[in-house]
Amino acid sequence: MMMMVMMMMAMVVMAADRAVLRWDSEAINRAFAGDVAVIRQLVASRGALFYTNYVHNGETMLMSAIRHKHQAAIDELLQYPKIEVNFVGNGVCALSLAAAANDVELVRRLFTIPGIDVNLKVDHQLPSTEAGGLWMNWKKSPLMVAVLLKHEAVCDLLLEEPRTNLEFALTMALTNKDPVMVKKVLQHHNVPISELVR
């Protein structure tokens, strides 16, 4: 009798494992669609490190939430320690997506994540009408993305961040004939006039 009970329990556990695998597939899709309740269930079942850094279609959940403007999912994911913010997938990272979206608050929040690379260069593809064809194939930092898209508030925030590297931002602003961005870059960094003449 005891053997029969143990076998039945083993069958129930095996069936539950199969159900979890099927459930995970659907749950992952829902989590990437911004379903906060499902994100919480996944984290509770398997741990934050695995699911918050899980890559699906080339993006982490955080990147997907930023791209699709799922604010509740962004809020949920940013509370988990060790969330991966420097992952590069599909030519973007979390900070470049936030800069491209002109989301000042999100850029500010991302700065607080330990280990974030504020100068991470990615292949962020921008519409040629907005960025000028010259820069289309260059790897761009979040500051370069903000300059090219003329997102003044995000640009200001990135320029005020002491870790931000000025590299190419001034050149991009000059090439795009954008006096507002040129002035911003020059104001935040004591760039000599000789830098303009190169």
Secondary structure, DSSP 8 states (H G I E B T S, - for coil): -HHHHHHHHHHHHHHHHHHHHHHHHHHHHHHHTT-HHHHHHHHHHH-HHHHHT-EETTEEHHHHHHHTT-HHHHHHHHTSTT---S--BTTB-HHHHHHHTT-HHHHHHHHTSTT--TT--B-----HHHH-GGGTTS-B-HHHHHHHHT-HHHHHHHHHSTT---TTHHHHHHHTT-HHHHHHHHHHTT--THHHH-
